Amino acid sequence: MKERKPFCKSPDGSIVYTTDDSFIYAEKDGVMMRLDMFAGHYYKLRPYNGVPILEVDGLRMQLVKDFRTPLDYSEEVVKGLHILATGDAVALDTCMGLGYTAIALAKKNGVKTVATCELSEAVITLAKWNPFSDMLFAKGSKIIVMEGSITERIKSFDSDMFSFVIHDPPRLSHAPELYSSDFYGELYRVCKKGAKIFHYVGSVGKKKGRRIDKEVEKRLFSAGFRAIRYVPRLQGMFTRK
Ligand SMILES: C[S@@+](CC[C@H](N)C(=O)[O-])C[C@H]1O[C@@H](n2cnc3c(N)ncnc32)[C@H](O)[C@@H]1O
């Protein structure tokens, strides 16, 4: 067994986290557990420069390339949405994961409420153990966590509700429904006129073959979105209704 080093503590100090650089362990009331689980897929927290990232079947769910931590990525995405500090906007974060993008939205003064949705119960469990996701579940939090698929949840939202959306789905091959014209149509419906959206699409190579960014751009445009702009560093596109 690899040597474990201190990682961090929960805000109230009742949980002590350690790491062997591959896994994160939580110790509470003398009981230690490794923060990974199998539930149809293999879910695991691993440390990245002092911050946990989520892996599903070995695939990273947070972009860290060119960023020191996944928190820096989330903050830069939110910065790109140019949220006015004086507003009282309602924001949607479609795919919660560890909630770093939802938390970055909630930290903005101009945001009143953030709705976020997560399909996997295992991810929600790991997020509850992750001290960096605390704000998701804190009493009085601006963030509303919903369980289930956003493709269904979105149908229950009123039209013209959201001023900002972060759509950070798994890659297209793992969740094609989150890149579909039907979903973009619903996204358009629930956005206010002028709403700003960030959509992660992954890196766009010069290799021959499928250009996911072009496919997404075409579908977003057909749904009604305009001013579509891919930002290579964020591996995603900004657009607006
Ligand atoms: C790339 S991660 C999101 C990372 C997140 N933005 C963060 O800051 O931690 C994608 C997440 O979407 C979840 N997911 C997949 N399909 C979904 C769906 N249909 N509805 C909601 N969440 C979904 C996955 O379980 C995964 O946790």
The ligand as a MOL file (V3000), in Angstrom:
LIG
                    3D

  0  0  0     0  0            999 V3000
M  V30 BEGIN CTAB
M  V30 COUNTS 27 29 0 0 0
M  V30 BEGIN ATOM
M  V30 1 C -17.9210 16.8730 -17.3290 0
M  V30 2 S -18.8030 16.4210 -15.8780 0 CHG=1
M  V30 3 C -19.3170 17.9870 -15.2380 0
M  V30 4 C -18.2620 18.6560 -14.4000 0
M  V30 5 C -18.7900 19.8280 -13.6390 0
M  V30 6 N -19.0620 20.9570 -14.5090 0
M  V30 7 C -17.8520 20.2230 -12.5230 0
M  V30 8 O -17.5190 21.4170 -12.4190 0
M  V30 9 O -17.4620 19.3690 -11.7290 0 CHG=-1
M  V30 10 C -20.2710 15.7780 -16.5470 0
M  V30 11 C -21.2460 15.2370 -15.5150 0
M  V30 12 O -22.5060 15.0670 -16.1510 0
M  V30 13 C -23.1470 13.9430 -15.5960 0
M  V30 14 N -24.1890 13.5620 -16.5720 0
M  V30 15 C -24.1140 12.7060 -17.6140 0
M  V30 16 N -25.2700 12.6520 -18.2760 0
M  V30 17 C -26.1230 13.5060 -17.6390 0
M  V30 18 C -27.4750 13.8910 -17.8410 0
M  V30 19 N -28.1940 13.3920 -18.8510 0
M  V30 20 N -28.0330 14.7740 -16.9910 0
M  V30 21 C -27.3040 15.3030 -15.9690 0
M  V30 22 N -26.0220 14.9710 -15.7240 0
M  V30 23 C -25.4330 14.0920 -16.5460 0
M  V30 24 C -22.0190 12.9620 -15.3960 0
M  V30 25 O -22.3800 11.9560 -14.4450 0
M  V30 26 C -20.8960 13.8680 -14.9190 0
M  V30 27 O -20.8780 13.9540 -13.5240 0
M  V30 END ATOM
M  V30 BEGIN BOND
M  V30 1 1 1 2
M  V30 2 1 2 3
M  V30 3 1 2 10
M  V30 4 1 3 4
M  V30 5 1 4 5
M  V30 6 1 5 6
M  V30 7 1 5 7
M  V30 8 2 7 8
M  V30 9 1 7 9
M  V30 10 1 10 11
M  V30 11 1 11 12
M  V30 12 1 11 26
M  V30 13 1 12 13
M  V30 14 1 13 14
M  V30 15 1 13 24
M  V30 16 1 14 15
M  V30 17 1 14 23
M  V30 18 2 15 16
M  V30 19 1 16 17
M  V30 20 1 17 18
M  V30 21 2 17 23
M  V30 22 1 18 19
M  V30 23 2 18 20
M  V30 24 1 20 21
M  V30 25 2 21 22
M  V30 26 1 22 23
M  V30 27 1 24 25
M  V30 28 1 24 26
M  V30 29 1 26 27
M  V30 END BOND
M  V30 END CTAB
M  END
